[in-house]
Amino acid sequence: MSNQSALIAWKTRFRYCFEMRDKPRLHGTIKLAFDVGADGAITGIKATGLDPKIAGCVAGAVFDLDITPPSVHGAGHATTQITFTPEIVATTDPTQSSPPPPPSGFWCWSDTDVGLCARFEEQCQAALDGYTRTGAAIGEGTKATPCTAQRTAWTNGEYFKPTKKLCGRGCKQVH
């Protein structure tokens, strides 16, 4: 898989980074740069522009990209731009079509005192997969529920959570 193909494969995760901010009029570009070692390890990630929280989330998603050694011909450096608009998140691949508008409701998962919701099932699954992989990497098992549909979620203005308890004080219910 080429670097660009790997980034396109993570389009849903990048879209999640954008949509978790819940700022309907926000749009712009994240400039992304990172190094890929001959073994496929990703280092030196730098994501800038648009919004610091979105850039940080995108950088975290890139850290977890699956760029396997057979697709890498020695160490290298990759750069790209990711454009975010309220309707679509596009990489530089013009053949990718825009997703349908968000459905009414959310897809949510939770694990004891952690949980997250997203507008699309794929976004929920990407967040859950990242959570599960991180738990395994640090030697902590997870007992997270699978992504399930629910009509409402709770937000503090930054993230969508499945319950008010997981969201905390000052959160409001959204549909």
C-alpha positions as CSV (number, residue, x, y, z in Angstrom):
1,M,0.0,0.0,0.0
2,S,1.5,3.4,-0.9
3,N,1.6,6.2,1.5
4,Q,-1.3,8.0,-0.3
5,S,-3.3,4.8,-0.4
6,A,-2.8,4.3,3.3
7,L,-4.0,7.9,3.9
8,I,-7.1,7.4,1.7
9,A,-7.9,4.2,3.6
10,W,-8.0,6.3,6.8
11,K,-10.4,8.8,5.3
12,T,-13.1,7.8,7.7
13,R,-10.8,8.3,10.7
14,F,-9.8,11.7,9.5
15,R,-13.5,12.6,8.9
16,Y,-14.2,11.5,12.5
17,C,-11.4,13.9,13.7
18,F,-13.2,16.7,11.9
19,E,-16.7,15.9,13.0
20,M,-16.0,15.3,16.6
21,R,-15.4,19.1,16.9
22,D,-19.1,19.7,16.0
23,K,-18.4,23.1,14.4
24,P,-20.8,23.1,11.4
25,R,-19.2,26.1,9.6
26,L,-15.5,25.1,10.1
27,H,-13.6,24.3,7.0
28,G,-9.9,24.4,5.9
29,T,-6.8,22.3,5.3
30,I,-4.5,20.3,7.5
31,K,-0.9,20.0,6.3
32,L,0.4,16.6,7.2
33,A,4.0,15.4,7.2
34,F,5.7,12.3,8.6
35,D,8.6,9.9,8.2
36,V,8.3,6.2,7.3
37,G,11.1,3.9,8.4
38,A,12.2,1.0,6.3
39,D,10.3,-1.2,8.7
40,G,7.1,0.7,8.2
41,A,7.4,2.6,11.5
42,I,5.9,6.1,11.5
43,T,7.8,8.9,13.2
44,G,8.1,12.6,13.1
45,I,4.4,13.3,12.6
46,K,3.5,16.9,12.1
47,A,-0.1,18.1,11.4
48,T,-0.8,21.8,11.3
49,G,-3.6,24.1,10.2
50,L,-7.3,24.5,10.6
51,D,-7.8,23.7,14.3
52,P,-5.2,22.4,16.8
53,K,-7.5,19.6,18.2
54,I,-8.4,18.4,14.7
55,A,-4.7,18.5,13.8
56,G,-3.8,16.5,16.9
57,C,-6.4,13.9,16.2
58,V,-5.2,13.5,12.6
59,A,-1.6,13.2,13.8
60,G,-2.8,10.4,16.2
61,A,-4.6,8.7,13.4
62,V,-1.5,8.8,11.2
63,F,0.6,7.3,14.0
64,D,-1.6,4.2,13.7
65,L,-1.4,3.9,9.9
66,D,-0.7,0.4,8.5
67,I,2.2,1.0,6.1
68,T,3.7,-2.4,5.9
69,P,7.4,-2.9,4.9
70,P,6.6,-4.6,1.5
71,S,5.0,-1.3,0.4
72,V,8.0,0.7,1.6
73,H,11.2,0.8,-0.5
74,G,13.5,2.2,2.2
75,A,12.9,5.0,4.6
76,G,11.1,8.1,3.3
77,H,9.2,11.2,4.1
78,A,5.6,11.8,3.2
79,T,3.6,15.0,2.9
80,T,0.0,15.6,1.9
81,Q,-2.9,18.0,2.6
82,I,-6.3,16.9,3.9
83,T,-9.2,19.3,3.1
84,F,-12.1,19.5,5.5
85,T,-15.5,20.9,4.8
86,P,-18.8,20.4,6.6
87,E,-20.0,18.0,3.8
88,I,-16.8,16.1,3.0
89,V,-13.3,15.3,4.1
90,A,-11.2,14.7,1.1
91,T,-7.6,13.6,0.6
92,T,-5.8,14.6,-2.6
93,D,-7.4,11.6,-4.4
94,P,-10.1,13.1,-6.7
95,T,-11.7,9.6,-7.4
96,Q,-13.1,9.4,-3.9
97,S,-16.8,10.3,-3.7
98,S,-18.3,12.3,-0.8
99,P,-20.2,10.4,1.9
100,P,-23.9,10.7,2.3
101,P,-25.1,13.3,4.8
102,P,-25.1,12.2,8.4
103,P,-28.0,10.1,9.6
104,S,-30.2,11.3,12.4
105,G,-28.7,9.8,15.5
106,F,-25.3,8.4,16.6
107,W,-23.2,5.2,16.7
108,C,-21.7,4.7,20.2
109,W,-19.4,2.4,22.1
110,S,-18.4,2.4,25.8
111,D,-16.1,0.6,28.2
112,T,-16.6,1.2,32.0
113,D,-15.7,5.0,32.2
114,V,-14.8,5.6,28.6
115,G,-17.0,5.9,25.5
116,L,-17.5,7.8,22.3
117,C,-20.2,8.5,19.7
118,A,-20.0,9.4,16.0
119,R,-22.4,10.2,13.3
120,F,-21.3,7.3,11.1
121,E,-20.9,3.6,12.0
122,E,-17.5,3.5,10.3
123,Q,-16.3,6.4,12.4
124,C,-17.5,4.7,15.6
125,Q,-15.7,1.5,14.5
126,A,-12.5,3.4,13.7
127,A,-12.5,4.9,17.2
128,L,-13.3,1.6,18.8
129,D,-10.6,-0.2,16.9
130,G,-8.0,2.5,17.9
131,Y,-9.1,2.2,21.5
132,T,-8.8,-1.6,21.4
133,R,-5.4,-1.6,19.7
134,T,-4.1,1.0,22.2
135,G,-5.3,-1.2,25.1
136,A,-3.6,-4.2,23.7
137,A,-0.4,-2.3,23.0
138,I,-0.1,-1.2,26.6
139,G,-1.2,-4.6,28.0
140,E,-4.7,-3.6,29.1
141,G,-7.6,-5.6,27.9
142,T,-10.8,-3.9,27.0
143,K,-14.4,-4.9,27.5
144,A,-15.9,-2.3,25.2
145,T,-19.4,-2.7,23.8
146,P,-19.7,-2.9,20.0
147,C,-20.8,0.2,18.1
148,T,-24.6,0.5,18.4
149,A,-27.1,3.0,17.1
150,Q,-28.8,5.4,19.5
151,R,-30.9,8.5,18.8
152,T,-29.1,10.9,21.1
153,A,-25.7,11.6,22.6
154,W,-24.2,14.0,25.0
155,T,-21.6,16.7,24.2
156,N,-19.4,19.2,25.9
157,G,-18.9,21.0,22.6
158,E,-15.9,18.9,21.7
159,Y,-16.8,15.2,21.8
160,F,-20.0,13.1,21.6
161,K,-20.4,10.7,24.4
162,P,-23.0,7.9,24.8
163,T,-24.3,9.0,28.3
164,K,-24.4,12.1,30.4
165,K,-22.3,10.3,33.1
166,L,-19.5,9.6,30.6
167,C,-19.7,13.2,29.3
168,G,-19.6,14.9,32.7
169,R,-21.0,18.2,34.0
170,G,-21.9,21.0,31.6
171,C,-22.9,18.6,28.8
172,K,-26.0,18.9,26.8
173,Q,-28.0,16.2,25.0
174,V,-28.1,16.4,21.2
175,H,-30.1,14.6,18.5
